[in-house]
Amino acid sequence: MVEIAEEVAKKYKEVSIAEFFEKNRHLLGFDSRVKSILTCVKEAVENSIDAIEELNYMRIKKGKDIIGGEVLVEIKRVESIYDLYEDNAVVGELVHRGRSFSAIFKENKFEMKKRKKGEILLQSLDRKKKMHIVIKDRPKVVVDGKEIRIRLRTTKYKIVVEDNGHGIVKQHIPKIFGKFLYGSRFHAYRQSRGQQGIGIHSVVLYAQLTTGKPTKVTSRISERSPAYFMEIMIDVAKNEPKIINEGIDENFKRPHGTRVEFEVEGTYIKSGKFSVLNYLKYTNLANPHIQIIFKDPYGEKFVFKRKTKEFPPEPKTIKPHPHGVELGILLRMLKNTKARTLIGFLTTEFCKVGKGSAKQILRLAKLKDKNPRELDRKEAESLLKAMQRVKLQRPPTDCLSPIGAENIEKSLKAETNAEYVCAVTREPNVYRGIPFLVEVGLAYDEKFGDFTLIRFANKIPLLFDMSACAITKAVQRVRWKSYGINEASNGMPEKNLILLVHVASVWIPYTSEGKTAIAGYPVIIREIKLGLQECARKLSRYLSGKRRIYERKLRLSIFERYLPEVAKATAQLVGKDEKEIYKKFEAFLKSGENEKGSVKKA
């Protein structure tokens, strides 16, 4: 038995986090070709917006003018590979790279010979066979007069994301892009888009996995500095960056900022719920202070302009709240603190704990005010229980940066041109001692058709895993019929409505590393539901007013239809001139049409 155990023990080995994610890339959002392209764009754009905001927050502190944030996203098709079929069997492949084509068909290699408008001629190397390709939405292949069935196997795209943020210091570029869990936000207890130190590293890993090519990063920190570039890959066994090439990029024209270029496999969809275009449109909705320019693989250019010159308030870094700490974290804090007494530890390492509260905690825990590093596990457990029993103020909320109800309304009006728009920013609340807030926007118009739910977490659009998200669950728990809105069988509003829901927190409880849905904590669902109900009440008042006006106009139109008969009968009753009676009724109708002729918005 000992020999067997020793033999098995030889097989144990440490696995790096990069190696783990290489085999489990689905956890990071690379579980489908469509989602992979979107995830790559998403991670790079999030970094760009963070860099722009950090630059401007520093400028505001120094009394300097704000620089208008701009993010450029460009996607180019690099290569498409098609399988060629004959009798349901693959007999070759067609490669389309840039403007050139090449093929292998039944062991014959074909190279491009001529190119006319919409048509390509390929010839085999022995010059005995010819292949004609007609280019439409997808190539049509004809060999020796016979059409060959083709099927797209894979497409490679080059994705470029560029910003005018603060840039990156040269020596930090390799680890920022090539080492998992390396970042500036994991320990910062404040709202930010990235929070795990995983995002952009996963893109670099996916690029080298699918195309074998490095990611090129170009960055400049000021006009006086050169723009450095590095081509980076990840050593997955060590979770360390590998620099393939580096130098100075003379073509980078921005005075400061960063440009990231990577080549990946995926499927690009031009429009729809899961498209890059839709993601960027929603990103601009939640970040109206940022201009986004998008160039798609078909040569089309889309500009999502800034809707405000004002920057959102900078989220401040706060200390953890006693009600959100677990035993393991508390033990580590006790070990690492510089405080010499427990009262000093409680008042300096946590927020909303004063001397009075600290003394009360020690009394409940039956502990003396000794050195924190001297506490054993049992004493730490008593301290934790006492911390969670004492009533304390909620954590400060200046660590959060909401979009703002006014900005949400502006964005929805500009995007939808709806007949009615409203928004609300709820007062902050806490889950597990962690502060969060909820914002809800609503747009109503009878021209909308199907219901649309737009979900955000820390100003990031959530496009996937809708059914698993706390936002969806909250929407389904609202009784929409009570507010005059028809419900579908799944509990969602049926039509004519767009809902925007934003959850902001120092730590969003995502359901996975892919950051696609928010976990269903009861307090979060309750806050979202309250925000939805607040907007629904405003809409209900608007719809009631609209209904009253419609009913009034309907009554007046019926009266107008029978006006000649009414005027004649009235004239006979009172013994006056029929024309005079008719004019008085007509004047009454006109005054009725003008009175309350518009709906006041709630």
MARGURO-241746 format. One record per residue (C-alpha): x, y, z. Coordinates in nm, 3 decimals, padded with zeros to 5 digits. Layout:
# MARGURO-241746
         u         v         w
         X         Y         Z
...
# end
This chain:
# MARGURO-241746
         u         v         w
    00.000    00.000    00.000
    00.287    00.236    00.084
    00.442    00.176   -00.260
    00.111    00.251   -00.434
    00.064    00.574   -00.235
    00.420    00.683   -00.318
    00.366    00.601   -00.688
    00.044    00.806   -00.694
    00.217    01.092   -00.510
    00.467    01.125   -00.797
    00.181    01.229   -01.027
    00.087    01.534   -00.819
    00.203    01.866   -00.956
    00.116    02.232   -00.923
   -00.093    02.392   -01.198
   -00.062    02.764   -01.275
   -00.378    02.974   -01.307
   -00.290    03.044   -01.672
   -00.272    02.669   -01.738
   -00.607    02.621   -01.563
   -00.781    02.885   -01.776
   -00.618    02.749   -02.090
   -00.816    02.428   -02.035
   -01.127    02.603   -01.897
   -01.161    02.903   -02.124
   -01.542    02.870   -02.116
   -01.528    03.015   -01.763
   -01.391    03.339   -01.909
   -01.655    03.384   -02.179
   -01.493    03.192   -02.466
   -01.748    02.911   -02.487
   -01.878    02.999   -02.836
   -01.734    03.168   -03.144
   -01.985    03.455   -03.132
   -01.927    03.514   -02.761
   -01.548    03.495   -02.804
   -01.531    03.796   -03.038
   -01.757    03.995   -02.806
   -01.556    03.899   -02.495
   -01.231    04.016   -02.659
   -01.381    04.355   -02.746
   -01.550    04.386   -02.406
   -01.236    04.327   -02.198
   -01.027    04.572   -02.401
   -01.296    04.843   -02.405
   -01.345    04.818   -02.026
   -00.972    04.875   -01.974
   -00.980    05.174   -02.210
   -01.271    05.346   -02.033
   -01.106    05.289   -01.694
   -00.783    05.446   -01.825
   -00.970    05.751   -01.962
   -01.153    05.802   -01.632
   -00.838    05.763   -01.419
   -00.659    06.022   -01.636
   -00.939    06.276   -01.600
   -00.985    06.220   -01.227
   -00.616    06.309   -01.184
   -00.657    06.617   -01.405
   -00.962    06.731   -01.204
   -00.760    06.700   -00.879
   -00.484    06.916   -01.032
   -00.733    07.177   -01.154
   -00.681    07.094   -01.522
   -00.943    07.071   -01.796
   -01.110    06.740   -01.875
   -00.997    06.561   -02.191
   -01.290    06.420   -02.390
   -01.265    06.041   -02.371
   -01.254    05.847   -02.697
   -01.232    05.474   -02.766
   -01.170    05.339   -03.115
   -01.269    04.978   -03.194
   -01.177    04.824   -03.529
   -01.241    04.468   -03.647
   -01.093    04.333   -03.971
   -01.143    03.991   -04.122
   -00.798    03.842   -04.165
   -00.865    03.488   -04.283
   -01.159    03.257   -04.360
   -01.117    02.883   -04.416
   -01.390    02.686   -04.596
   -01.421    02.308   -04.627
   -01.490    02.183   -04.982
   -01.735    01.891   -05.010
   -01.807    01.624   -05.267
   -02.065    01.351   -05.193
   -02.086    01.472   -04.830
   -01.713    01.414   -04.778
   -01.450    01.685   -04.724
   -01.218    01.683   -05.027
   -01.029    02.006   -04.975
   -01.020    02.357   -04.832
   -01.039    02.715   -04.956
   -00.841    02.985   -04.774
   -00.941    03.351   -04.809
   -00.682    03.586   -04.654
   -00.704    03.958   -04.724
   -00.756    03.992   -05.100
   -00.595    03.660   -05.191
   -00.735    03.307   -05.226
   -00.565    02.967   -05.225
   -00.708    02.615   -05.219
   -00.641    02.244   -05.193
   -00.887    02.024   -05.383
   -00.842    01.645   -05.415
   -00.470    01.678   -05.336
   -00.425    01.950   -05.601
   -00.296    02.287   -05.483
   -00.451    02.597   -05.640
   -00.311    02.949   -05.648
   -00.477    03.275   -05.751
   -00.411    03.371   -06.111
   -00.661    03.645   -06.201
   -00.897    03.874   -06.013
   -01.187    04.054   -06.174
   -01.472    04.241   -06.011
   -01.662    03.982   -05.807
   -01.478    03.686   -05.961
   -01.150    03.503   -05.889
   -00.966    03.252   -06.106
   -00.741    02.992   -05.937
   -00.519    02.750   -06.123
   -00.364    02.424   -06.005
    00.016    02.417   -05.981
    00.032    02.168   -06.271
   -00.194    02.410   -06.470
   -00.437    02.129   -06.560
   -00.733    02.240   -06.346
   -00.908    02.573   -06.295
   -01.119    02.690   -06.005
   -01.363    02.981   -06.040
   -01.478    03.167   -05.732
   -01.773    03.407   -05.743
   -01.773    03.638   -05.441
   -02.113    03.730   -05.295
   -02.217    03.701   -04.929
   -02.006    03.386   -04.929
   -01.784    03.243   -05.206
   -01.936    03.019   -05.475
   -01.679    02.763   -05.597
   -01.680    02.598   -05.942
   -01.415    02.342   -06.050
   -01.409    02.233   -06.416
   -01.768    02.353   -06.463
   -01.904    02.173   -06.155
   -02.021    02.368   -05.848
   -01.860    02.246   -05.524
   -02.047    02.268   -05.192
   -01.858    02.466   -04.930
   -01.896    02.526   -04.557
   -01.723    02.785   -04.339
   -01.490    02.613   -04.094
   -01.335    02.910   -03.917
   -01.268    03.282   -03.948
   -00.984    03.482   -03.798
   -01.025    03.848   -03.711
   -00.785    04.122   -03.615
   -00.929    04.333   -03.334
   -00.786    04.675   -03.249
   -00.890    04.882   -02.945
   -00.732    05.224   -02.895
   -00.793    05.497   -02.636
   -00.668    05.837   -02.523
   -00.626    05.735   -02.160
   -00.319    05.781   -01.939
   -00.106    05.519   -02.114
    00.102    05.250   -01.944
    00.457    05.279   -01.810
    00.680    05.058   -02.026
    00.801    04.819   -01.754
    00.443    04.739   -01.647
    00.313    04.647   -01.994
    00.425    04.279   -01.989
    00.259    04.189   -01.657
   -00.058    04.394   -01.718
   -00.124    04.189   -02.033
    00.068    03.868   -01.970
    00.024    03.764   -01.605
   -00.310    03.650   -01.459
   -00.420    03.814   -01.130
   -00.188    04.111   -01.187
   -00.374    04.440   -01.167
   -00.453    04.750   -00.965
   -00.816    04.687   -00.869
   -00.841    04.355   -00.685
   -00.758    04.502   -00.342
   -00.912    04.846   -00.408
   -01.240    04.859   -00.215
   -01.424    05.083   -00.462
   -01.639    05.055   -00.773
   -01.450    04.959   -01.090
   -01.523    04.772   -01.412
   -01.245    04.517   -01.374
   -01.211    04.356   -01.033
   -01.042    04.017   -01.074
   -00.714    04.074   -01.264
   -00.827    03.822   -01.526
   -00.998    04.009   -01.812
   -00.742    04.131   -02.066
   -00.503    03.844   -01.983
   -00.770    03.600   -02.097
   -00.781    03.776   -02.437
   -00.403    03.741   -02.478
   -00.434    03.372   -02.388
   -00.726    03.315   -02.628
   -00.536    03.486   -02.913
   -00.231    03.264   -02.872
   -00.449    02.954   -02.834
   -00.653    03.007   -03.152
   -00.402    03.175   -03.386
   -00.064    03.118   -03.220
    00.008    03.490   -03.249
    00.116    03.739   -02.981
   -00.084    04.044   -02.873
    00.069    04.377   -02.973
    00.044    04.657   -02.715
    00.147    05.015   -02.800
    00.139    05.285   -02.533
    00.254    05.641   -02.471
    00.232    05.823   -02.137
    00.298    06.182   -02.259
    00.376    06.388   -02.568
    00.741    06.404   -02.460
    00.773    06.024   -02.438
    00.805    05.782   -02.730
    00.530    05.527   -02.799
    00.665    05.185   -02.698
    00.526    04.864   -02.842
    00.557    04.507   -02.718
    00.437    04.179   -02.867
    00.336    03.960   -02.573
    00.240    03.597   -02.511
    00.181    03.409   -02.185
    00.400    03.126   -02.055
    00.107    02.919   -01.926
    00.323    02.684   -01.718
    00.466    02.975   -01.515
    00.187    03.234   -01.554
    00.451    03.480   -01.672
    00.463    03.711   -01.977
    00.690    03.639   -02.274
    00.805    03.938   -02.480
    00.834    03.825   -02.843
    00.931    04.165   -02.984
    00.955    04.525   -02.866
    01.053    04.869   -02.989
    00.931    05.221   -03.062
    00.620    05.273   -03.277
    00.657    05.589   -03.487
    00.303    05.551   -03.626
    00.120    05.596   -03.294
   -00.007    05.955   -03.321
   -00.198    06.010   -02.996
   -00.018    06.228   -02.734
   -00.108    05.965   -02.472
   -00.304    05.643   -02.466
   -00.288    05.273   -02.547
   -00.352    05.058   -02.853
   -00.409    04.681   -02.825
   -00.408    04.453   -03.132
   -00.481    04.080   -03.134
   -00.580    03.816   -03.386
   -00.841    03.558   -03.282
   -01.077    03.296   -03.418
   -01.447    03.365   -03.392
   -01.775    03.446   -03.562
   -01.867    03.809   -03.620
   -02.237    03.895   -03.635
   -02.330    04.229   -03.785
   -02.634    04.312   -03.571
   -02.863    04.172   -03.304
   -02.865    04.118   -02.930
   -02.520    03.953   -02.910
   -02.340    04.172   -03.165
   -02.038    04.393   -03.100
   -02.238    04.686   -03.239
   -02.511    04.631   -02.978
   -02.255    04.596   -02.697
   -02.087    04.927   -02.792
   -02.425    05.103   -02.822
   -02.518    04.988   -02.471
   -02.172    05.080   -02.338
   -02.226    05.434   -02.464
   -02.570    05.438   -02.294
   -02.412    05.367   -01.953
   -02.103    05.583   -02.019
   -02.243    05.895   -02.188
   -01.918    06.085   -02.120
   -01.723    05.857   -02.359
   -01.728    05.872   -02.741
   -01.695    05.533   -02.911
   -01.596    05.491   -03.276
   -01.648    05.150   -03.434
   -01.524    05.027   -03.772
   -01.670    04.688   -03.860
   -01.530    04.416   -04.093
   -01.758    04.538   -04.376
   -01.604    04.886   -04.382
   -01.894    05.060   -04.207
   -01.819    05.325   -03.946
   -02.040    05.394   -03.643
   -01.992    05.688   -03.406
   -02.157    05.682   -03.062
   -02.116    06.043   -02.952
   -02.074    06.180   -02.601
   -02.406    06.283   -02.450
   -02.253    06.484   -02.167
   -01.927    06.670   -02.100
   -01.948    06.598   -01.728
   -01.755    06.307   -01.582
   -01.920    06.084   -01.320
   -01.800    06.135   -00.960
   -01.478    05.951   -00.880
   -01.544    05.647   -00.659
   -01.340    05.668   -00.338
   -01.154    05.375   -00.183
   -01.306    05.266    00.150
   -01.215    05.016    00.419
   -01.413    04.692    00.466
   -01.725    04.699    00.683
   -01.735    04.467    00.990
   -02.063    04.309    00.874
   -01.905    04.190    00.549
   -01.591    04.020    00.684
   -01.546    03.642    00.713
   -01.326    03.456    00.962
   -01.040    03.375    00.724
   -01.011    03.738    00.613
   -01.028    03.861    00.973
   -00.744    03.625    01.076
   -00.527    03.760    00.794
   -00.609    04.120    00.887
   -00.519    04.053    01.253
   -00.185    03.909    01.146
   -00.096    04.193    00.905
   -00.222    04.498    01.098
    00.015    04.768    01.224
   -00.222    04.852    01.512
   -00.095    04.763    01.861
   -00.434    04.732    02.030
   -00.766    04.573    01.934
   -00.943    04.910    01.964
   -00.682    05.059    01.731
   -00.729    04.765    01.494
   -01.108    04.801    01.483
   -01.105    05.180    01.435
   -00.830    05.193    01.169
   -00.889    04.877    00.963
   -01.270    04.904    00.930
   -01.512    05.175    00.825
   -01.788    05.310    01.052
   -01.625    05.182    01.375
   -01.553    05.450    01.636
   -01.398    05.406    01.981
   -01.738    05.358    02.145
   -01.838    05.085    01.899
   -01.496    04.921    01.933
   -01.528    04.904    02.313
   -01.879    04.758    02.279
   -01.745    04.489    02.042
   -01.470    04.394    02.291
   -01.725    04.373    02.576
   -01.951    04.142    02.373
   -01.651    03.929    02.269
   -01.521    03.923    02.631
   -01.175    04.026    02.511
   -00.916    04.260    02.659
   -00.766    04.541    02.453
   -00.452    04.343    02.369
   -00.224    04.319    02.065
   -00.430    04.194    01.765
   -00.151    03.959    01.652
   -00.182    03.768    01.982
   -00.540    03.650    01.916
   -00.588    03.280    01.848
   -00.853    03.136    01.615
   -01.115    03.093    01.893
   -01.072    03.454    02.012
   -01.090    03.578    01.652
   -01.417    03.387    01.610
   -01.560    03.555    01.923
   -01.445    03.894    01.790
   -01.615    03.829    01.454
   -01.946    03.730    01.616
   -01.939    04.044    01.831
   -01.858    04.264    01.529
   -02.162    04.130    01.348
   -02.392    04.173    01.649
   -02.314    04.539    01.717
   -02.534    04.790    01.535
   -02.320    05.004    01.308
   -02.385    05.267    01.044
   -02.395    05.146    00.686
   -02.070    05.173    00.490
   -02.002    05.507    00.314
   -02.134    05.528   -00.039
   -01.880    05.763   -00.196
   -01.705    05.444   -00.313
   -01.983    05.417   -00.575
   -02.017    05.607   -00.901
   -02.372    05.591   -01.042
   -02.463    05.681   -01.400
   -02.723    05.924   -01.265
   -03.097    05.934   -01.335
   -03.062    06.247   -01.550
   -02.793    06.087   -01.769
   -02.997    05.767   -01.804
   -03.295    05.972   -01.923
   -03.076    06.165   -02.171
   -02.928    05.843   -02.308
   -03.264    05.668   -02.344
   -03.423    05.971   -02.512
   -03.134    06.005   -02.757
   -03.129    05.633   -02.836
   -03.501    05.553   -02.851
   -03.687    05.881   -02.915
   -03.959    05.734   -02.692
   -04.284    05.914   -02.606
   -04.218    05.864   -02.232
   -03.889    05.821   -02.042
   -03.815    05.817   -01.670
   -03.530    05.702   -01.445
   -03.446    05.663   -01.079
   -03.128    05.621   -00.875
   -03.203    05.435   -00.549
   -03.038    05.512   -00.217
   -02.737    05.280   -00.158
   -02.786    04.956    00.037
   -02.555    04.673    00.151
   -02.523    04.299    00.095
   -02.282    04.109    00.321
   -02.157    04.449    00.439
   -02.070    04.547    00.080
   -02.228    04.871   -00.048
   -02.425    04.872   -00.373
   -02.688    05.081   -00.544
   -02.948    05.026   -00.814
   -03.051    05.251   -01.102
   -03.350    05.192   -01.328
   -03.444    05.360   -01.655
   -03.770    05.308   -01.843
   -03.871    05.405   -02.197
   -04.225    05.353   -02.328
   -04.356    05.385   -02.682
   -04.622    05.196   -02.874
   -04.387    05.171   -03.174
   -04.130    04.960   -02.982
   -04.287    04.619   -03.030
   -04.121    04.347   -02.820
   -03.999    04.414   -02.465
   -03.625    04.484   -02.420
   -03.425    04.446   -02.098
   -03.082    04.613   -02.086
   -02.868    04.495   -01.792
   -02.557    04.666   -01.654
   -02.311    04.591   -01.374
   -02.066    04.871   -01.289
   -02.156    05.034   -01.625
   -02.073    04.715   -01.820
   -02.348    04.570   -02.045
   -02.448    04.213   -01.958
   -02.559    04.042   -02.280
   -02.550    03.672   -02.187
   -02.706    03.441   -01.924
   -03.012    03.661   -01.878
   -03.220    03.393   -01.705
   -02.953    03.340   -01.436
   -02.930    03.710   -01.347
   -03.071    03.884   -01.037
   -03.196    04.166   -01.262
   -03.416    03.929   -01.466
   -03.552    03.766   -01.149
   -03.646    04.108   -01.010
   -03.826    04.206   -01.333
   -04.025    03.881   -01.319
   -04.133    03.950   -00.959
   -04.300    04.281   -01.044
   -04.676    04.255   -01.111
   -04.674    04.461   -01.429
   -05.049    04.427   -01.482
   -05.100    04.641   -01.170
   -04.934    04.927   -01.356
   -05.134    04.889   -01.678
   -04.866    04.691   -01.864
   -04.945    04.357   -02.027
   -04.743    04.058   -01.900
   -04.600    03.768   -02.100
   -04.625    03.410   -01.970
   -04.270    03.431   -01.824
   -04.362    03.727   -01.601
   -04.184    03.985   -01.817
   -04.360    04.287   -01.970
   -04.503    04.191   -02.309
   -04.424    04.485   -02.539
   -04.381    04.862   -02.591
   -04.125    04.885   -02.309
   -03.747    04.917   -02.270
   -03.603    04.870   -01.921
   -03.247    04.965   -01.826
   -03.119    04.832   -01.492
   -02.776    04.918   -01.351
   -02.624    04.763   -01.037
   -02.314    04.939   -00.903
   -02.099    04.797   -00.623
   -01.743    04.780   -00.493
   -01.769    04.406   -00.555
   -02.032    04.277   -00.798
   -02.126    03.917   -00.707
   -02.100    03.771   -01.057
   -02.215    03.413   -01.114
   -01.889    03.327   -01.297
   -01.550    03.465   -01.404
   -01.706    03.553   -01.740
   -01.902    03.837   -01.568
   -02.227    03.771   -01.756
   -02.486    03.768   -01.474
   -02.534    03.893   -01.117
   -02.592    03.642   -00.836
   -02.940    03.647   -00.683
   -02.882    03.785   -00.332
   -03.230    03.859   -00.187
   -03.139    04.217   -00.086
   -03.012    04.294   -00.439
   -03.325    04.149   -00.602
   -03.542    04.347   -00.357
   -03.364    04.677   -00.435
   -03.396    04.620   -00.811
   -03.765    04.538   -00.770
   -03.825    04.859   -00.570
   -03.651    05.064   -00.840
   -03.860    04.898   -01.110
   -04.181    04.961   -00.915
   -04.090    05.328   -00.869
   -04.051    05.373   -01.245
   -04.361    05.162   -01.313
   -04.570    05.392   -01.090
   -04.454    05.694   -01.291
   -04.541    05.517   -01.615
   -04.880    05.415   -01.474
   -04.963    05.781   -01.398
   -04.858    05.878   -01.751
   -05.070    05.601   -01.908
   -05.371    05.695   -01.692
   -05.345    06.057   -01.805
   -05.308    05.947   -02.165
   -05.614    05.724   -02.129
   -05.823    06.007   -01.977
   -05.737    06.239   -02.265
   -05.823    05.970   -02.518
   -06.160    05.902   -02.351
   -06.236    06.275   -02.332
   -06.156    06.323   -02.701
   -06.368    06.019   -02.786
   -06.668    06.166   -02.601
   -06.620    06.501   -02.772
   -06.596    06.338   -03.116
   -06.925    06.152   -03.056
   -07.091    06.476   -02.944
   -06.950    06.655   -03.253
   -07.097    06.388   -03.483
   -07.449    06.454   -03.353
   -07.405    06.830   -03.305
   -07.651    06.943   -03.580
   -07.932    06.725   -03.434
   -07.854    06.837   -03.077
   -07.850    07.206   -03.180
   -08.184    07.169   -03.364
   -08.354    06.992   -03.070
   -08.214    07.242   -02.817
   -08.328    07.539   -03.027
   -08.680    07.398   -03.036
   -08.677    07.344   -02.657
   -08.558    07.692   -02.560
   -08.716    07.875   -02.855
   -08.393    08.032   -02.985
   -08.217    08.051   -03.322
   -08.070    07.714   -03.429
   -07.755    07.872   -03.583
   -07.680    08.064   -03.263
   -07.717    07.746   -03.053
   -07.492    07.556   -03.297
   -07.216    07.822   -03.268
   -07.227    07.807   -02.887
   -07.198    07.426   -02.888
   -06.910    07.450   -03.139
   -06.724    07.697   -02.917
   -06.778    07.465   -02.620
   -06.628    07.172   -02.816
   -06.318    07.374   -02.910
   -06.259    07.481   -02.550
   -06.291    07.114   -02.444
   -06.032    07.006   -02.699
   -05.780    07.265   -02.577
   -05.831    07.188   -02.208
   -05.597    06.913   -02.081
   -05.478    06.847   -02.434
   -05.145    06.702   -02.324
   -05.025    06.443   -02.076
   -04.810    06.569   -01.793
   -04.508    06.342   -01.745
   -04.453    06.206   -01.397
# end
